[in-house]
Amino acid sequence: MLSNGVTVSNYSDRSFNVIFGFADAIYIPIAGHDEISKVALALFKQRIGLPVLGTSDWNNDESLLGSKDVLPTVYIEADFYITDEQKSDVKNMNEQDIRNYFFGLGAMRLVLSEVSKGNTSRNDLNESLESLKNYEAPYNIITLINRTNHSLRIMKFQKGALEKVGDFVY
């Protein structure tokens, strides 16, 4: 019996595919993108080749590319993703300016869209934003629940390339 009260015999059904003692991935939260190189080097030195699951702090092209030779596959839940075509429009900006540009552009488009629908008072705007679902901003889809965006992009970084895997709403 395991510590949570589940018996191992419950897992005799092959559909579970559980092998005790083995992991499919490792979750590594970081405080900022400047920690990516440190984590990547530590994983490489310890010969840990498991895929990494990370928060949006991992979503930094420069830091990921700087560690591409020692970093295993990384899956990232991101609230920000722009296409290569969008990147070409802002190629002379640094990463922070790019984020500010797209977040500002998305927020302004959203507010102006709601105002054009007749939501001109503070109360009307608040009510319309509280019920916002699947709004396509330039960097993400926005679904607001309790004033928080619950739409995330699932990203995959592997062999020097960052690509979108899919969308997720929680």
PAFI-41696 format. One record per atom (N, C-alpha, C, O): atom name; y, z, x. Coordinates in pm, whole numbers, plus 50000, padded with zeros to 5 digits. Example, Ala and Ser with C-alpha at 12.3 -4.5 7.8 and 13.67 -1.06 7.14 Angstrom:
BEGIN
<N, <49431, 50780, 51319>>
<CA, <49550, 50780, 51230>>
<C, <49670, 50780, 51320>>
<O, <49668, 50846, 51424>>
<N, <49775, 50708, 51285>>
<CA, <49894, 50714, 51367>>
<C, <50003, 50787, 51290>>
<O, <50114, 50804, 51341>>
END
This chain:
BEGIN
<N, <49883, 50000, 50085>>
<CA, <50000, 50000, 50000>>
<C, <50124, 50000, 50089>>
<O, <50132, 50073, 50188>>
<N, <50220, 49916, 50052>>
<CA, <50345, 49910, 50125>>
<C, <50437, 50022, 50079>>
<O, <50411, 50087, 49978>>
<N, <50545, 50044, 50154>>
<CA, <50636, 50154, 50122>>
<C, <50703, 50140, 49986>>
<O, <50746, 50239, 49928>>
<N, <50712, 50018, 49934>>
<CA, <50775, 49999, 49804>>
<C, <50675, 50006, 49689>>
<O, <50711, 49978, 49575>>
<N, <50552, 50044, 49717>>
<CA, <50451, 50061, 49613>>
<C, <50370, 49938, 49583>>
<O, <50280, 49943, 49499>>
<N, <50396, 49827, 49649>>
<CA, <50321, 49704, 49626>>
<C, <50196, 49706, 49713>>
<O, <50203, 49738, 49832>>
<N, <50085, 49673, 49654>>
<CA, <49962, 49669, 49732>>
<C, <49942, 49529, 49788>>
<O, <49983, 49430, 49727>>
<N, <49881, 49521, 49905>>
<CA, <49857, 49393, 49970>>
<C, <49765, 49306, 49885>>
<O, <49776, 49184, 49889>>
<N, <49677, 49367, 49809>>
<CA, <49585, 49289, 49726>>
<C, <49659, 49208, 49621>>
<O, <49605, 49109, 49571>>
<N, <49782, 49247, 49586>>
<CA, <49861, 49168, 49491>>
<C, <49894, 49030, 49547>>
<O, <49926, 48939, 49470>>
<N, <49887, 49014, 49677>>
<CA, <49923, 48889, 49741>>
<C, <49803, 48802, 49775>>
<O, <49814, 48711, 49857>>
<N, <49690, 48829, 49714>>
<CA, <49572, 48748, 49742>>
<C, <49584, 48609, 49682>>
<O, <49514, 48517, 49725>>
<N, <49670, 48592, 49584>>
<CA, <49695, 48462, 49525>>
<C, <49766, 48374, 49628>>
<O, <49870, 48414, 49680>>
<N, <49712, 48258, 49659>>
<CA, <49765, 48170, 49764>>
<C, <49904, 48114, 49731>>
<O, <49973, 48065, 49820>>
<N, <49946, 48119, 49605>>
<CA, <50076, 48062, 49569>>
<C, <50192, 48139, 49630>>
<O, <50303, 48086, 49636>>
<N, <50169, 48261, 49675>>
<CA, <50276, 48340, 49735>>
<C, <50308, 48296, 49878>>
<O, <50424, 48305, 49919>>
<N, <50210, 48249, 49954>>
<CA, <50229, 48207, 50093>>
<C, <50298, 48314, 50176>>
<O, <50388, 48283, 50253>>
<N, <50257, 48437, 50161>>
<CA, <50315, 48547, 50238>>
<C, <50225, 48577, 50356>>
<O, <50105, 48601, 50339>>
<N, <50281, 48576, 50474>>
<CA, <50208, 48617, 50594>>
<C, <50286, 48733, 50652>>
<O, <50394, 48716, 50706>>
<N, <50230, 48852, 50639>>
<CA, <50300, 48970, 50686>>
<C, <50317, 48966, 50837>>
<O, <50226, 48929, 50911>>
<N, <50436, 49002, 50882>>
<CA, <50465, 49004, 51025>>
<C, <50530, 48876, 51075>>
<O, <50565, 48868, 51192>>
<N, <50548, 48777, 50989>>
<CA, <50611, 48652, 51029>>
<C, <50738, 48630, 50946>>
<O, <50743, 48665, 50828>>
<N, <50837, 48573, 51008>>
<CA, <50964, 48546, 50939>>
<C, <50992, 48397, 50938>>
<O, <50956, 48325, 51032>>
<N, <51054, 48350, 50833>>
<CA, <51092, 48210, 50823>>
<C, <51233, 48185, 50876>>
<O, <51264, 48074, 50919>>
<N, <51316, 48288, 50874>>
<CA, <51455, 48275, 50920>>
<C, <51509, 48415, 50949>>
<O, <51445, 48515, 50918>>
<N, <51627, 48418, 51009>>
<CA, <51690, 48546, 51040>>
<C, <51835, 48542, 50992>>
<O, <51908, 48447, 51020>>
<N, <51876, 48645, 50919>>
<CA, <52013, 48654, 50867>>
<C, <52099, 48725, 50970>>
<O, <52070, 48838, 51009>>
<N, <52206, 48660, 51014>>
<CA, <52295, 48719, 51114>>
<C, <52439, 48708, 51067>>
<O, <52501, 48602, 51080>>
<N, <52494, 48817, 51011>>
<CA, <52636, 48815, 50975>>
<C, <52721, 48832, 51101>>
<O, <52683, 48905, 51192>>
<N, <52834, 48766, 51104>>
<CA, <52926, 48781, 51217>>
<C, <53065, 48810, 51161>>
<O, <53094, 48782, 51045>>
<N, <53150, 48868, 51245>>
<CA, <53285, 48904, 51202>>
<C, <53382, 48787, 51215>>
<O, <53485, 48784, 51148>>
<N, <53350, 48693, 51301>>
<CA, <53439, 48579, 51322>>
<C, <53368, 48471, 51402>>
<O, <53266, 48498, 51466>>
<N, <53422, 48350, 51399>>
<CA, <53355, 48238, 51466>>
<C, <53347, 48255, 51617>>
<O, <53265, 48189, 51681>>
<N, <53429, 48341, 51675>>
<CA, <53424, 48363, 51820>>
<C, <53295, 48432, 51864>>
<O, <53267, 48437, 51984>>
<N, <53218, 48485, 51770>>
<CA, <53091, 48550, 51803>>
<C, <52974, 48452, 51806>>
<O, <52864, 48489, 51849>>
<N, <52994, 48329, 51760>>
<CA, <52884, 48232, 51752>>
<C, <52822, 48207, 51889>>
<O, <52699, 48208, 51901>>
<N, <52903, 48186, 51990>>
<CA, <52849, 48157, 52124>>
<C, <52769, 48274, 52179>>
<O, <52668, 48254, 52246>>
<N, <52814, 48396, 52151>>
<CA, <52742, 48515, 52199>>
<C, <52606, 48528, 52131>>
<O, <52506, 48556, 52196>>
<N, <52605, 48508, 52000>>
<CA, <52480, 48517, 51924>>
<C, <52385, 48405, 51965>>
<O, <52265, 48428, 51984>>
<N, <52437, 48284, 51980>>
<CA, <52354, 48169, 52018>>
<C, <52288, 48191, 52153>>
<O, <52170, 48164, 52170>>
<N, <52365, 48240, 52249>>
<CA, <52310, 48265, 52382>>
<C, <52205, 48376, 52380>>
<O, <52103, 48365, 52447>>
<N, <52229, 48481, 52303>>
<CA, <52132, 48590, 52292>>
<C, <52002, 48541, 52229>>
<O, <51894, 48577, 52274>>
<N, <52012, 48460, 52124>>
<CA, <51892, 48405, 52061>>
<C, <51815, 48317, 52159>>
<O, <51692, 48323, 52166>>
<N, <51887, 48236, 52235>>
<CA, <51825, 48147, 52332>>
<C, <51755, 48226, 52443>>
<O, <51642, 48195, 52479>>
<N, <51823, 48327, 52496>>
<CA, <51764, 48408, 52604>>
<C, <51639, 48482, 52558>>
<O, <51545, 48500, 52636>>
<N, <51638, 48524, 52433>>
<CA, <51522, 48597, 52379>>
<C, <51416, 48502, 52322>>
<O, <51313, 48547, 52271>>
<N, <51441, 48373, 52332>>
<CA, <51349, 48269, 52283>>
<C, <51320, 48283, 52134>>
<O, <51207, 48265, 52089>>
<N, <51423, 48314, 52060>>
<CA, <51412, 48323, 51914>>
<C, <51458, 48190, 51858>>
<O, <51577, 48159, 51858>>
<N, <51364, 48113, 51811>>
<CA, <51394, 47980, 51761>>
<C, <51398, 47971, 51610>>
<O, <51395, 47861, 51554>>
<N, <51405, 48086, 51543>>
<CA, <51409, 48086, 51397>>
<C, <51541, 48029, 51347>>
<O, <51644, 48044, 51412>>
<N, <51538, 47963, 51231>>
<CA, <51665, 47923, 51171>>
<C, <51751, 48046, 51141>>
<O, <51699, 48153, 51108>>
<N, <51881, 48030, 51154>>
<CA, <51975, 48138, 51128>>
<C, <52037, 48115, 50991>>
<O, <52076, 48003, 50957>>
<N, <52047, 48222, 50912>>
<CA, <52118, 48219, 50785>>
<C, <52249, 48292, 50807>>
<O, <52249, 48407, 50852>>
<N, <52361, 48228, 50776>>
<CA, <52490, 48289, 50804>>
<C, <52590, 48274, 50691>>
<O, <52576, 48190, 50603>>
<N, <52691, 48359, 50697>>
<CA, <52799, 48357, 50599>>
<C, <52902, 48251, 50639>>
<O, <52882, 48178, 50736>>
<N, <53009, 48242, 50564>>
<CA, <53110, 48139, 50590>>
<C, <53179, 48156, 50725>>
<O, <53245, 48063, 50772>>
<N, <53166, 48271, 50789>>
<CA, <53224, 48289, 50922>>
<C, <53159, 48195, 51024>>
<O, <53218, 48165, 51128>>
<N, <53038, 48149, 50996>>
<CA, <52969, 48054, 51083>>
<C, <53024, 47913, 51068>>
<O, <52995, 47826, 51151>>
<N, <53103, 47887, 50966>>
<CA, <53151, 47753, 50935>>
<C, <53272, 47717, 51021>>
<O, <53385, 47715, 50973>>
<N, <53247, 47689, 51148>>
<CA, <53352, 47650, 51241>>
<C, <53296, 47542, 51333>>
<O, <53214, 47570, 51420>>
<N, <53341, 47420, 51313>>
<CA, <53289, 47305, 51388>>
<C, <53295, 47324, 51539>>
<O, <53198, 47299, 51610>>
<N, <53410, 47368, 51589>>
<CA, <53429, 47380, 51733>>
<C, <53331, 47480, 51795>>
<O, <53272, 47452, 51899>>
<N, <53315, 47596, 51731>>
<CA, <53226, 47698, 51786>>
<C, <53080, 47656, 51777>>
<O, <53002, 47681, 51869>>
<N, <53043, 47591, 51667>>
<CA, <52905, 47544, 51652>>
<C, <52874, 47436, 51755>>
<O, <52769, 47439, 51819>>
<N, <52965, 47341, 51771>>
<CA, <52943, 47234, 51868>>
<C, <52938, 47287, 52011>>
<O, <52864, 47235, 52095>>
<N, <53016, 47390, 52040>>
<CA, <53014, 47451, 52173>>
<C, <52883, 47518, 52207>>
<O, <52852, 47539, 52324>>
<N, <52805, 47552, 52105>>
<CA, <52677, 47620, 52126>>
<C, <52557, 47535, 52083>>
<O, <52447, 47587, 52071>>
<N, <52578, 47407, 52060>>
<CA, <52472, 47323, 52004>>
<C, <52346, 47314, 52090>>
<O, <52237, 47294, 52037>>
<N, <52360, 47329, 52221>>
<CA, <52243, 47316, 52309>>
<C, <52151, 47437, 52305>>
<O, <52034, 47427, 52340>>
<N, <52203, 47552, 52264>>
<CA, <52121, 47674, 52262>>
<C, <52103, 47731, 52122>>
<O, <52030, 47828, 52104>>
<N, <52167, 47671, 52025>>
<CA, <52164, 47724, 51889>>
<C, <52054, 47658, 51807>>
<O, <52045, 47535, 51804>>
<N, <51969, 47739, 51742>>
<CA, <51870, 47679, 51652>>
<C, <51939, 47628, 51526>>
<O, <52062, 47628, 51518>>
<N, <51863, 47585, 51430>>
<CA, <51918, 47541, 51302>>
<C, <51990, 47657, 51234>>
<O, <51940, 47769, 51232>>
<N, <52109, 47629, 51178>>
<CA, <52187, 47731, 51109>>
<C, <52215, 47683, 50967>>
<O, <52262, 47571, 50946>>
<N, <52185, 47769, 50870>>
<CA, <52220, 47743, 50730>>
<C, <52336, 47835, 50694>>
<O, <52330, 47955, 50719>>
<N, <52440, 47778, 50638>>
<CA, <52564, 47851, 50613>>
<C, <52601, 47841, 50466>>
<O, <52596, 47733, 50406>>
<N, <52639, 47955, 50408>>
<CA, <52699, 47952, 50275>>
<C, <52849, 47941, 50298>>
<O, <52910, 48031, 50356>>
<N, <52908, 47832, 50254>>
<CA, <53048, 47807, 50287>>
<C, <53132, 47787, 50162>>
<O, <53088, 47729, 50063>>
<N, <53254, 47837, 50168>>
<CA, <53349, 47813, 50060>>
<C, <53444, 47699, 50096>>
<O, <53540, 47672, 50023>>
<N, <53417, 47633, 50208>>
<CA, <53505, 47526, 50255>>
<C, <53421, 47418, 50323>>
<O, <53345, 47446, 50415>>
<N, <53435, 47295, 50275>>
<CA, <53368, 47182, 50338>>
<C, <53450, 47057, 50311>>
<O, <53487, 47029, 50197>>
<N, <53479, 46982, 50415>>
<CA, <53547, 46854, 50397>>
<C, <53461, 46744, 50461>>
<O, <53389, 46768, 50557>>
<N, <53472, 46626, 50405>>
<CA, <53394, 46513, 50454>>
<C, <53455, 46457, 50582>>
<O, <53567, 46492, 50619>>
<N, <53379, 46372, 50649>>
<CA, <53431, 46307, 50770>>
<C, <53554, 46222, 50739>>
<O, <53646, 46213, 50821>>
<N, <53555, 46161, 50622>>
<CA, <53671, 46081, 50581>>
<C, <53795, 46168, 50569>>
<O, <53904, 46129, 50611>>
<N, <53779, 46287, 50509>>
<CA, <53892, 46380, 50497>>
<C, <53936, 46430, 50634>>
<O, <54055, 46449, 50658>>
<N, <53840, 46451, 50725>>
<CA, <53874, 46497, 50859>>
<C, <53959, 46395, 50933>>
<O, <54047, 46432, 51011>>
<N, <53934, 46268, 50910>>
<CA, <54012, 46165, 50980>>
<C, <54159, 46167, 50938>>
<O, <54246, 46125, 51013>>
<N, <54186, 46215, 50817>>
<CA, <54325, 46224, 50770>>
<C, <54404, 46334, 50841>>
<O, <54527, 46328, 50846>>
<N, <54335, 46433, 50895>>
<CA, <54402, 46549, 50956>>
<C, <54354, 46572, 51100>>
<O, <54347, 46686, 51146>>
<N, <54320, 46464, 51169>>
<CA, <54258, 46477, 51300>>
<C, <54345, 46542, 51407>>
<O, <54293, 46590, 51508>>
<N, <54477, 46545, 51387>>
<CA, <54566, 46605, 51487>>
<C, <54595, 46752, 51460>>
<O, <54675, 46813, 51531>>
<N, <54530, 46810, 51359>>
<CA, <54553, 46951, 51325>>
<C, <54441, 47037, 51382>>
<O, <54329, 46991, 51402>>
<N, <54473, 47164, 51409>>
<CA, <54368, 47257, 51451>>
<C, <54293, 47306, 51327>>
<O, <54335, 47280, 51214>>
<N, <54183, 47376, 51348>>
<CA, <54095, 47417, 51238>>
<C, <54167, 47502, 51134>>
<O, <54147, 47482, 51014>>
<N, <54249, 47596, 51177>>
<CA, <54320, 47683, 51082>>
<C, <54420, 47604, 50998>>
<O, <54433, 47627, 50878>>
<N, <54491, 47512, 51062>>
<CA, <54587, 47430, 50987>>
<C, <54516, 47339, 50887>>
<O, <54568, 47316, 50777>>
<N, <54399, 47289, 50923>>
<CA, <54321, 47205, 50831>>
<C, <54281, 47286, 50708>>
<O, <54295, 47238, 50596>>
<N, <54232, 47407, 50729>>
<CA, <54194, 47493, 50616>>
<C, <54315, 47524, 50528>>
<O, <54307, 47515, 50406>>
<N, <54425, 47560, 50591>>
<CA, <54546, 47590, 50514>>
<C, <54591, 47469, 50434>>
<O, <54631, 47481, 50318>>
<N, <54585, 47352, 50495>>
<CA, <54626, 47229, 50427>>
<C, <54540, 47205, 50303>>
<O, <54593, 47181, 50195>>
<N, <54407, 47211, 50318>>
<CA, <54319, 47180, 50205>>
<C, <54317, 47291, 50100>>
<O, <54311, 47262, 49981>>
<N, <54323, 47417, 50142>>
<CA, <54331, 47526, 50044>>
<C, <54462, 47516, 49965>>
<O, <54462, 47533, 49843>>
<N, <54571, 47488, 50034>>
<CA, <54700, 47473, 49966>>
<C, <54703, 47354, 49872>>
<O, <54753, 47363, 49760>>
<N, <54649, 47242, 49919>>
<CA, <54642, 47121, 49837>>
<C, <54558, 47147, 49712>>
<O, <54597, 47109, 49602>>
<N, <54443, 47210, 49730>>
<CA, <54356, 47239, 49616>>
<C, <54419, 47334, 49516>>
<O, <54410, 47313, 49395>>
<N, <54484, 47439, 49567>>
<CA, <54548, 47537, 49478>>
<C, <54663, 47473, 49401>>
<O, <54678, 47497, 49281>>
<N, <54744, 47393, 49469>>
<CA, <54857, 47328, 49401>>
<C, <54809, 47230, 49295>>
<O, <54863, 47225, 49185>>
<N, <54707, 47151, 49328>>
<CA, <54653, 47057, 49229>>
<C, <54600, 47132, 49107>>
<O, <54620, 47089, 48993>>
<N, <54532, 47243, 49131>>
<CA, <54476, 47322, 49021>>
<C, <54587, 47376, 48931>>
<O, <54580, 47362, 48809>>
<N, <54687, 47438, 48990>>
<CA, <54796, 47496, 48911>>
<C, <54870, 47386, 48834>>
<O, <54899, 47403, 48716>>
<N, <54901, 47275, 48900>>
<CA, <54971, 47166, 48832>>
<C, <54885, 47105, 48721>>
<O, <54938, 47064, 48617>>
<N, <54755, 47099, 48742>>
<CA, <54665, 47049, 48638>>
<C, <54669, 47138, 48515>>
<O, <54673, 47089, 48402>>
<N, <54669, 47268, 48538>>
<CA, <54673, 47363, 48425>>
<C, <54809, 47360, 48355>>
<O, <54816, 47371, 48233>>
<N, <54917, 47346, 48431>>
<CA, <55050, 47337, 48371>>
<C, <55061, 47210, 48287>>
<O, <55120, 47211, 48179>>
<N, <55004, 47099, 48336>>
<CA, <55011, 46973, 48260>>
<C, <54932, 46980, 48130>>
<O, <54955, 46899, 48040>>
<N, <54840, 47075, 48119>>
<CA, <54765, 47095, 47994>>
<C, <54840, 47185, 47897>>
<O, <54789, 47216, 47789>>
<N, <54961, 47226, 47934>>
<CA, <55042, 47308, 47845>>
<C, <55036, 47457, 47874>>
<O, <55096, 47536, 47801>>
<N, <54967, 47495, 47978>>
<CA, <54958, 47637, 48017>>
<C, <55078, 47671, 48105>>
<O, <55068, 47671, 48228>>
<N, <55191, 47698, 48041>>
<CA, <55315, 47717, 48117>>
<C, <55356, 47863, 48133>>
<O, <55438, 47893, 48220>>
<N, <55302, 47952, 48053>>
<CA, <55337, 48093, 48070>>
<C, <55236, 48159, 48165>>
<O, <55126, 48107, 48187>>
<N, <55275, 48270, 48218>>
<CA, <55187, 48344, 48308>>
<C, <55056, 48381, 48239>>
<O, <54948, 48370, 48298>>
<N, <55065, 48424, 48114>>
<CA, <54947, 48463, 48038>>
<C, <54856, 48342, 48013>>
<O, <54734, 48352, 48027>>
<N, <54915, 48229, 47975>>
<CA, <54835, 48107, 47952>>
<C, <54764, 48062, 48080>>
<O, <54646, 48027, 48077>>
<N, <54837, 48063, 48191>>
<CA, <54776, 48025, 48319>>
<C, <54661, 48119, 48355>>
<O, <54555, 48074, 48399>>
<N, <54682, 48248, 48338>>
<CA, <54579, 48346, 48369>>
<C, <54454, 48322, 48285>>
<O, <54342, 48322, 48337>>
<N, <54472, 48302, 48154>>
<CA, <54357, 48278, 48066>>
<C, <54282, 48150, 48102>>
<O, <54159, 48148, 48101>>
<N, <54355, 48044, 48133>>
<CA, <54289, 47918, 48167>>
<C, <54214, 47929, 48300>>
<O, <54106, 47872, 48315>>
<N, <54271, 48001, 48395>>
<CA, <54203, 48018, 48524>>
<C, <54081, 48108, 48512>>
<O, <53982, 48087, 48583>>
<N, <54085, 48208, 48424>>
<CA, <53970, 48296, 48407>>
<C, <53849, 48223, 48350>>
<O, <53735, 48266, 48370>>
<N, <53872, 48113, 48281>>
<CA, <53760, 48037, 48224>>
<C, <53731, 47909, 48302>>
<O, <53661, 47821, 48251>>
<N, <53783, 47898, 48422>>
<CA, <53768, 47777, 48503>>
<C, <53624, 47761, 48551>>
<O, <53566, 47853, 48608>>
<N, <53567, 47643, 48528>>
<CA, <53431, 47614, 48573>>
<C, <53426, 47472, 48629>>
<O, <53481, 47379, 48571>>
<N, <53361, 47458, 48742>>
<CA, <53333, 47328, 48804>>
<C, <53457, 47242, 48830>>
<O, <53454, 47121, 48812>>
<N, <53566, 47305, 48871>>
<CA, <53686, 47231, 48908>>
<C, <53666, 47176, 49049>>
<O, <53632, 47251, 49141>>
<N, <53685, 47046, 49068>>
<CA, <53664, 46984, 49198>>
<C, <53791, 46988, 49281>>
<O, <53883, 46908, 49261>>
<N, <53795, 47081, 49375>>
<CA, <53904, 47088, 49471>>
<C, <53867, 46998, 49589>>
<O, <53752, 46957, 49600>>
<N, <53961, 46966, 49677>>
<CA, <53930, 46877, 49790>>
<C, <53828, 46935, 49887>>
<O, <53770, 46860, 49966>>
<N, <53803, 47063, 49884>>
<CA, <53717, 47129, 49982>>
<C, <53597, 47199, 49921>>
<O, <53508, 47243, 49994>>
<N, <53591, 47211, 49789>>
<CA, <53482, 47284, 49724>>
<C, <53494, 47266, 49573>>
<O, <53595, 47216, 49523>>
<N, <53390, 47306, 49504>>
<CA, <53395, 47316, 49358>>
<C, <53435, 47459, 49327>>
<O, <53389, 47553, 49393>>
<N, <53520, 47477, 49226>>
<CA, <53567, 47612, 49194>>
<C, <53516, 47653, 49057>>
<O, <53541, 47584, 48957>>
<N, <53446, 47765, 49053>>
<CA, <53402, 47829, 48929>>
<C, <53445, 47974, 48940>>
<O, <53385, 48051, 49016>>
<N, <53548, 48012, 48866>>
<CA, <53602, 48148, 48876>>
<C, <53533, 48242, 48779>>
<O, <53524, 48215, 48659>>
<N, <53485, 48353, 48832>>
<CA, <53428, 48462, 48753>>
<C, <53487, 48590, 48810>>
<O, <53472, 48618, 48929>>
<N, <53554, 48667, 48726>>
<CA, <53621, 48789, 48770>>
<C, <53714, 48763, 48889>>
<O, <53716, 48839, 48986>>
<N, <53790, 48655, 48880>>
<CA, <53891, 48617, 48980>>
<C, <53834, 48582, 49117>>
<O, <53906, 48583, 49217>>
<N, <53706, 48551, 49122>>
<CA, <53642, 48514, 49248>>
<C, <53569, 48382, 49229>>
<O, <53505, 48359, 49127>>
<N, <53579, 48294, 49329>>
<CA, <53507, 48168, 49322>>
<C, <53359, 48193, 49348>>
<O, <53323, 48249, 49452>>
<N, <53276, 48153, 49256>>
<CA, <53132, 48175, 49268>>
<C, <53058, 48048, 49306>>
<O, <52935, 48043, 49297>>
<N, <53129, 47945, 49348>>
<CA, <53066, 47821, 49394>>
<C, <53067, 47817, 49546>>
<O, <53170, 47841, 49610>>
<N, <52954, 47788, 49603>>
<CA, <52943, 47778, 49748>>
<C, <52876, 47646, 49785>>
<O, <52799, 47590, 49708>>
<N, <52908, 47599, 49902>>
<CA, <52840, 47483, 49959>>
<C, <52738, 47537, 50058>>
<O, <52770, 47624, 50139>>
<N, <52618, 47486, 50053>>
<CA, <52516, 47524, 50150>>
<C, <52518, 47417, 50258>>
<O, <52497, 47298, 50231>>
<N, <52544, 47460, 50381>>
<CA, <52559, 47371, 50494>>
<C, <52443, 47391, 50591>>
<O, <52381, 47497, 50596>>
<N, <52415, 47287, 50668>>
<CA, <52311, 47295, 50771>>
<C, <52368, 47238, 50901>>
<O, <52420, 47126, 50904>>
<N, <52357, 47318, 51007>>
<CA, <52398, 47272, 51139>>
<C, <52273, 47259, 51224>>
<O, <52199, 47355, 51243>>
<N, <52250, 47139, 51273>>
<CA, <52131, 47115, 51354>>
<C, <52161, 47003, 51453>>
<O, <52211, 46897, 51416>>
<N, <52129, 47027, 51578>>
<CA, <52144, 46927, 51684>>
<C, <52286, 46868, 51689>>
<O, <52303, 46748, 51708>>
<N, <52384, 46953, 51673>>
<CA, <52523, 46909, 51687>>
<C, <52585, 46848, 51564>>
<O, <52699, 46801, 51569>>
<N, <52513, 46847, 51452>>
<CA, <52568, 46787, 51330>>
<C, <52571, 46889, 51217>>
<O, <52473, 46960, 51193>>
<N, <52685, 46895, 51148>>
<CA, <52700, 46983, 51033>>
<C, <52698, 46896, 50909>>
<O, <52778, 46803, 50896>>
<N, <52607, 46927, 50817>>
<CA, <52596, 46846, 50696>>
<C, <52583, 46936, 50574>>
<O, <52535, 47049, 50582>>
<N, <52626, 46883, 50462>>
<CA, <52614, 46955, 50336>>
<C, <52472, 46936, 50282>>
<O, <52422, 46824, 50275>>
<N, <52409, 47048, 50246>>
<CA, <52274, 47043, 50189>>
<C, <52282, 47041, 50036>>
<O, <52207, 46970, 49970>>
<N, <52373, 47120, 49981>>
<CA, <52386, 47125, 49836>>
<C, <52491, 47224, 49792>>
<O, <52559, 47286, 49874>>
<N, <52504, 47238, 49661>>
<CA, <52598, 47333, 49601>>
<C, <52520, 47447, 49538>>
<O, <52406, 47429, 49496>>
<N, <52583, 47564, 49532>>
<CA, <52517, 47681, 49475>>
<C, <52622, 47762, 49399>>
<O, <52729, 47790, 49452>>
<N, <52590, 47800, 49277>>
<CA, <52677, 47887, 49197>>
<C, <52601, 48015, 49172>>
<O, <52488, 48012, 49121>>
<N, <52660, 48127, 49206>>
<CA, <52594, 48255, 49183>>
<C, <52660, 48333, 49074>>
<O, <52617, 48444, 49042>>
END
